[in-house]
Amino acid sequence: MPNVMNMQIKVPADIPMQISGSSVWTGAEMQHDQSWKMEWTPNQIAELNKAAQHFLSLGKPLEQITKDDFPLPTIHTLIKEILKELLDGRGFVLLRGIPVQELGIKLASVIYLGLGCHLGSLRSNNAKGHLLGHIRDQGADIANNNTRFYQTNKKLEFHTDSSDFVALLCLQKAKKGGESYLASSMSAYNEIARRRPDLLEALFMPYPTDRRGEVPAGLNPWFDMPIFSWYQGELTCVYIRPYIESAQINFPEAPRLSQKQIDAMNLLDEIIAEGKLILPMSFEPGDIQIIHNHQIFHSRSDFENWPEPERQRHLLRLWVSPLAGRPLPDYFAARWGSVDAGDRGGIIVPGTNLTVELNFS
């Protein structure tokens, strides 16, 4: 692992002025071309169910599931196509039709974990080492410095997660609200370059970002990361503004942001708020959304829950590191633990043990 304590982040000399390719899109374009949606066939559902039953017959703990434990003799070809779309295409997919209500949470979770293993290595979602994250309103107070937004029913700002891929499986949807929103960070970058090229350099400077209490051994309670990184011909985005701002408030010893850095964030948020880049997406039970964090922002709206606990909005989250992931600069190790494709991302702190919990606490 690189020495993250002594790592310097330098603005690259060859900042790109425009990004091209299928990772650059608008919401309207994706509404018109809905090839990002896929419906599981009955035969595929049967194959997933058979693989899950095979794994369960092994008697292994859920956190020890591997690709070999979850054989997919025909679906593996589809997974290769999904990986190509995520890594080299538009950067997201929506897979519909897992019969979660018939399967129950354990069998649905095994299918979900098994699919995740075919995409890459599963990463810890939090300091507790949960490989399966539960996205539910836990009544947490977002004013608490250790609370993360997914533990509330509040709107999430557009952001990225600390992994190559993030996947969400819908078990229950809200009574009202909770829609998912995606936007191409590559399209946002191009728009900043068009409107204010003088702010581009500021996007490649380090932005101290609050770890929200999940602090690896020997590191600061914040990590330094540019919003955009240009490395080996790839533009990569990392952004979660509320945590950047809380680092400025909570840690006086963290470097102070320049006015240009603040102006760059303001313009980025303004471009997204205009709505042209945004693709709205409503989840139904059984939907699996997978996105490539390096090129996609995601958010959600506020939501209102049903009064019955068993009907309340409930998503399961996976963080995944694909073996074919893009190269990343060494300073990513300050947050990701490593920059090795297939073995990076997630949250590991002293005492963390990887586990799968089927309860949402």
C-alpha positions as CSV (number, residue, x, y, z in Angstrom):
1,M,0.0,0.0,0.0
2,P,1.4,3.5,-0.9
3,N,2.4,5.8,2.0
4,V,-0.8,7.8,2.1
5,M,0.5,10.1,4.8
6,N,3.2,11.5,2.5
7,M,1.3,11.6,-0.7
8,Q,1.1,14.8,-2.7
9,I,-1.7,15.6,-5.1
10,K,-0.6,17.6,-8.1
11,V,-2.7,19.2,-10.8
12,P,-1.9,17.4,-14.1
13,A,-0.2,19.3,-16.8
14,D,-2.4,17.9,-19.5
15,I,-5.9,18.6,-18.2
16,P,-8.4,17.6,-20.9
17,M,-10.7,20.2,-22.4
18,Q,-13.4,17.8,-23.5
19,I,-14.3,14.2,-22.9
20,S,-16.0,12.1,-25.6
21,G,-17.6,8.7,-26.0
22,S,-20.6,6.9,-24.6
23,S,-19.9,8.0,-21.0
24,V,-21.0,11.5,-22.1
25,W,-24.8,11.6,-22.1
26,T,-27.8,13.7,-21.0
27,G,-31.0,12.6,-19.3
28,A,-33.1,13.2,-22.4
29,E,-30.8,10.9,-24.5
30,M,-31.1,8.1,-21.9
31,Q,-34.9,8.6,-21.8
32,H,-35.0,8.1,-25.5
33,D,-32.6,5.2,-25.6
34,Q,-33.6,2.8,-22.9
35,S,-31.2,0.0,-23.8
36,W,-29.8,0.4,-20.3
37,K,-32.8,-1.6,-18.9
38,M,-32.8,-5.4,-18.9
39,E,-35.6,-7.8,-17.8
40,W,-34.5,-11.2,-16.4
41,T,-36.1,-14.1,-18.3
42,P,-37.8,-17.0,-16.5
43,N,-34.8,-19.3,-17.4
44,Q,-32.4,-16.8,-16.0
45,I,-34.4,-16.5,-12.8
46,A,-34.3,-20.3,-12.5
47,E,-30.5,-20.3,-13.1
48,L,-30.0,-17.7,-10.4
49,N,-32.2,-19.6,-8.0
50,K,-30.3,-22.8,-8.7
51,A,-27.0,-21.1,-8.0
52,A,-28.3,-19.7,-4.7
53,Q,-29.5,-23.2,-3.6
54,H,-26.1,-24.6,-4.5
55,F,-24.3,-22.1,-2.4
56,L,-26.7,-22.6,0.6
57,S,-26.1,-26.4,0.3
58,L,-22.4,-25.8,1.0
59,G,-23.2,-24.5,4.5
60,K,-20.8,-21.6,4.2
61,P,-21.3,-18.2,5.9
62,L,-22.8,-15.6,3.5
63,E,-19.7,-13.4,3.7
64,Q,-17.6,-16.3,2.3
65,I,-19.5,-16.6,-1.0
66,T,-17.3,-16.7,-4.1
67,K,-17.9,-16.7,-7.8
68,D,-17.1,-20.4,-7.9
69,D,-19.8,-21.0,-5.2
70,F,-22.4,-19.4,-7.4
71,P,-22.2,-21.1,-10.9
72,L,-23.9,-19.3,-13.8
73,P,-23.3,-21.4,-16.9
74,T,-25.3,-19.2,-19.2
75,I,-25.7,-15.9,-17.4
76,H,-21.9,-15.4,-17.2
77,T,-22.0,-14.2,-20.8
78,L,-24.5,-11.5,-20.0
79,I,-22.4,-10.4,-17.0
80,K,-19.4,-9.8,-19.4
81,E,-21.7,-7.5,-21.4
82,I,-22.8,-5.7,-18.2
83,L,-19.2,-5.2,-17.2
84,K,-18.3,-3.8,-20.6
85,E,-21.2,-1.4,-20.4
86,L,-20.3,-0.3,-16.9
87,L,-16.6,0.1,-17.5
88,D,-16.5,1.3,-21.1
89,G,-20.0,2.4,-21.9
90,R,-22.6,4.7,-20.4
91,G,-21.7,3.6,-16.9
92,F,-24.9,2.2,-15.5
93,V,-27.5,-0.6,-16.0
94,L,-30.9,-1.5,-14.5
95,L,-31.7,-5.2,-14.2
96,R,-35.4,-5.9,-13.5
97,G,-37.5,-8.8,-12.3
98,I,-35.8,-10.6,-9.3
99,P,-38.9,-11.9,-7.5
100,V,-37.8,-10.7,-4.1
101,Q,-41.1,-11.0,-2.4
102,E,-41.4,-14.6,-3.3
103,L,-37.8,-15.4,-2.5
104,G,-37.6,-13.7,0.9
105,I,-34.6,-11.7,2.1
106,K,-32.2,-14.5,2.6
107,L,-32.5,-16.1,-0.8
108,A,-32.7,-12.7,-2.6
109,S,-29.6,-11.7,-0.7
110,V,-27.7,-14.8,-1.8
111,I,-28.6,-14.2,-5.4
112,Y,-27.6,-10.5,-5.1
113,L,-24.2,-11.4,-3.4
114,G,-23.6,-14.1,-6.0
115,L,-24.1,-11.7,-8.9
116,G,-21.8,-9.2,-7.2
117,C,-19.1,-11.8,-6.9
118,H,-19.3,-12.3,-10.7
119,L,-18.8,-8.6,-11.2
120,G,-15.8,-8.3,-8.8
121,S,-14.8,-8.5,-5.2
122,L,-17.3,-7.3,-2.6
123,R,-16.2,-4.4,-0.4
124,S,-17.1,-3.3,3.1
125,N,-20.0,-0.7,3.1
126,N,-19.2,0.7,6.6
127,A,-17.0,0.5,9.6
128,K,-18.9,-2.6,10.8
129,G,-17.6,-4.5,7.8
130,H,-21.1,-5.1,6.2
131,L,-20.7,-6.4,2.7
132,L,-24.4,-6.0,2.3
133,G,-25.5,-2.5,3.1
134,H,-29.1,-1.8,4.2
135,I,-30.4,1.5,2.9
136,R,-33.3,2.4,5.2
137,D,-34.5,5.3,7.3
138,Q,-33.0,4.5,10.7
139,G,-34.2,7.8,12.2
140,A,-30.6,9.0,12.4
141,D,-29.8,12.6,12.9
142,I,-27.8,14.0,10.0
143,A,-26.4,16.7,12.3
144,N,-24.5,14.0,14.1
145,N,-21.0,13.9,12.6
146,N,-21.0,10.1,12.4
147,T,-24.3,9.8,10.6
148,R,-24.3,9.0,6.9
149,F,-27.1,10.3,4.7
150,Y,-28.4,6.9,3.6
151,Q,-29.4,6.3,7.3
152,T,-32.1,8.9,6.9
153,N,-35.1,9.7,4.7
154,K,-33.6,12.9,3.5
155,K,-32.8,13.9,-0.1
156,L,-29.2,12.9,-1.1
157,E,-27.1,15.4,-3.0
158,F,-25.5,14.2,-6.2
159,H,-22.4,12.3,-5.1
160,T,-20.2,9.3,-5.7
161,D,-19.4,6.3,-3.4
162,S,-16.0,4.9,-2.2
163,S,-15.9,2.0,-4.7
164,D,-15.7,1.3,-8.4
165,F,-19.3,0.0,-8.6
166,V,-22.3,0.6,-6.4
167,A,-25.3,-1.6,-6.8
168,L,-28.8,-1.2,-5.2
169,L,-31.4,-3.9,-5.0
170,C,-34.9,-2.7,-4.1
171,L,-36.8,-4.9,-1.6
172,Q,-39.5,-2.4,-0.8
173,K,-40.2,1.1,-2.2
174,A,-41.4,4.1,-0.2
175,K,-45.0,5.2,0.1
176,K,-44.0,8.4,-1.7
177,G,-40.7,9.7,-3.1
178,G,-37.3,8.1,-2.9
179,E,-36.7,8.3,-6.7
180,S,-33.2,7.6,-7.9
181,Y,-31.4,10.2,-10.1
182,L,-28.3,9.7,-12.2
183,A,-26.1,12.1,-14.1
184,S,-23.0,11.8,-16.1
185,S,-20.0,13.4,-14.3
186,M,-18.3,13.4,-17.7
187,S,-21.0,15.6,-19.2
188,A,-20.9,17.9,-16.2
189,Y,-17.1,18.2,-16.7
190,N,-17.5,19.1,-20.4
191,E,-20.1,21.8,-19.4
192,I,-17.7,23.4,-16.9
193,A,-15.0,23.4,-19.5
194,R,-17.3,25.1,-21.9
195,R,-18.6,27.8,-19.5
196,R,-15.6,28.4,-17.2
197,P,-12.4,26.9,-18.4
198,D,-10.6,29.0,-15.8
199,L,-12.1,26.8,-13.0
200,L,-10.9,23.5,-14.4
201,E,-7.6,23.5,-12.6
202,A,-9.4,24.0,-9.2
203,L,-11.3,20.7,-9.8
204,F,-8.0,18.8,-9.8
205,M,-6.8,20.2,-6.5
206,P,-7.3,18.3,-3.2
207,Y,-10.6,18.7,-1.4
208,P,-10.5,17.6,2.3
209,T,-13.5,15.2,2.8
210,D,-15.0,14.1,6.1
211,R,-14.8,10.4,6.8
212,R,-17.9,10.7,9.1
213,G,-16.1,8.9,11.9
214,E,-15.0,5.9,9.8
215,V,-11.2,6.4,10.2
216,P,-8.6,3.8,9.3
217,A,-5.6,3.4,11.6
218,G,-3.1,6.1,11.5
219,L,-5.0,8.4,9.1
220,N,-6.7,11.8,9.5
221,P,-10.5,12.0,10.1
222,W,-10.7,13.4,6.6
223,F,-9.1,12.4,3.3
224,D,-7.8,14.6,0.6
225,M,-9.2,14.0,-2.9
226,P,-9.6,16.0,-6.1
227,I,-13.1,16.1,-7.6
228,F,-11.6,15.1,-10.9
229,S,-8.5,13.1,-11.6
230,W,-6.8,12.6,-15.0
231,Y,-4.7,9.5,-15.0
232,Q,-3.5,7.3,-17.8
233,G,-6.1,8.8,-20.2
234,E,-9.1,8.3,-17.9
235,L,-11.1,11.1,-16.2
236,T,-12.3,9.9,-12.8
237,C,-14.7,11.8,-10.5
238,V,-15.0,11.7,-6.6
239,Y,-17.6,14.1,-5.1
240,I,-19.7,14.4,-2.0
241,R,-20.1,18.1,-1.2
242,P,-21.8,17.8,2.2
243,Y,-18.8,15.9,3.5
244,I,-16.4,18.3,1.9
245,E,-18.2,21.2,3.7
246,S,-18.3,19.3,7.1
247,A,-14.6,18.7,6.9
248,Q,-14.1,22.5,6.7
249,I,-16.3,23.0,9.7
250,N,-15.2,20.1,11.9
251,F,-11.5,20.0,11.3
252,P,-9.8,23.4,11.5
253,E,-6.5,21.6,10.8
254,A,-7.7,20.4,7.4
255,P,-6.5,22.6,4.5
256,R,-8.8,25.5,3.6
257,L,-10.6,25.5,0.3
258,S,-9.7,28.4,-2.1
259,Q,-12.4,30.6,-3.5
260,K,-11.8,29.0,-6.9
261,Q,-12.5,25.6,-5.5
262,I,-15.7,26.8,-4.0
263,D,-16.7,28.5,-7.2
264,A,-16.0,25.2,-9.1
265,M,-18.3,23.3,-6.8
266,N,-21.0,25.9,-7.1
267,L,-20.8,25.7,-10.9
268,L,-20.9,21.9,-10.8
269,D,-23.9,21.9,-8.6
270,E,-25.6,24.6,-10.7
271,I,-25.1,22.6,-13.9
272,I,-26.6,19.5,-12.3
273,A,-29.5,21.5,-10.8
274,E,-30.5,22.8,-14.3
275,G,-31.8,19.2,-14.9
276,K,-30.5,18.6,-18.5
277,L,-28.1,15.9,-17.3
278,I,-30.4,14.1,-14.9
279,L,-32.0,10.8,-15.6
280,P,-34.8,10.0,-13.1
281,M,-35.5,6.4,-12.2
282,S,-38.2,4.9,-10.0
283,F,-37.3,1.6,-8.4
284,E,-39.7,-1.4,-8.2
285,P,-39.1,-4.4,-5.9
286,G,-36.6,-6.7,-7.6
287,D,-34.8,-3.9,-9.5
288,I,-31.0,-3.9,-9.4
289,Q,-29.3,-0.6,-10.4
290,I,-25.5,-0.8,-10.9
291,I,-23.4,2.3,-11.6
292,H,-19.8,3.1,-12.2
293,N,-18.9,5.7,-9.6
294,H,-16.0,7.0,-11.6
295,Q,-18.2,8.5,-14.2
296,I,-21.7,8.7,-12.7
297,F,-23.2,10.9,-10.0
298,H,-26.2,9.5,-8.1
299,S,-28.8,10.9,-5.7
300,R,-32.3,10.4,-4.5
301,S,-35.3,12.4,-3.4
302,D,-36.8,12.7,0.0
303,F,-39.3,10.0,0.8
304,E,-42.2,9.2,3.0
305,N,-42.5,5.7,4.4
306,W,-45.4,3.4,5.0
307,P,-46.4,3.2,8.8
308,E,-45.9,-0.6,8.8
309,P,-42.2,-1.5,9.4
310,E,-42.3,-4.4,6.9
311,R,-43.5,-2.1,4.1
312,Q,-40.9,0.6,4.6
313,R,-38.4,1.6,1.9
314,H,-35.6,-0.9,1.9
315,L,-32.7,-1.2,-0.5
316,L,-29.6,-3.5,-0.3
317,R,-26.3,-2.0,-1.4
318,L,-23.2,-3.7,-2.7
319,W,-19.9,-2.0,-3.3
320,V,-17.8,-3.9,-5.8
321,S,-14.3,-3.8,-7.2
322,P,-13.9,-5.3,-10.7
323,L,-10.7,-7.0,-11.7
324,A,-10.7,-5.0,-14.9
325,G,-11.2,-1.7,-13.2
326,R,-9.4,1.4,-14.5
327,P,-6.0,2.5,-13.2
328,L,-6.2,5.0,-10.3
329,P,-3.5,7.4,-9.0
330,D,-1.8,6.4,-5.7
331,Y,-3.6,9.1,-3.7
332,F,-6.8,7.1,-3.9
333,A,-5.4,4.7,-1.3
334,A,-6.0,7.3,1.3
335,R,-9.7,6.5,1.0
336,W,-9.8,3.2,-0.9
337,G,-7.1,1.4,1.0
338,S,-5.4,0.3,-2.2
339,V,-5.4,1.2,-5.9
340,D,-5.1,-2.4,-7.0
341,A,-8.0,-3.2,-9.4
342,G,-10.2,-6.0,-7.9
343,D,-8.9,-5.2,-4.3
344,R,-9.8,-1.6,-3.5
345,G,-12.6,0.5,-2.1
346,G,-14.8,0.1,0.8
347,I,-14.3,1.1,4.5
348,I,-11.9,-0.7,6.8
349,V,-11.1,0.6,10.3
350,P,-9.5,-1.1,13.3
351,G,-11.5,-4.0,14.4
352,T,-13.5,-4.4,11.2
353,N,-14.6,-7.9,10.4
354,L,-16.3,-8.6,7.1
355,T,-19.8,-9.9,7.5
356,V,-23.2,-10.2,5.9
357,E,-26.1,-9.1,8.1
358,L,-29.7,-9.7,7.0
359,N,-31.0,-7.3,9.6
360,F,-30.8,-3.7,8.8
361,S,-29.4,-2.3,12.1
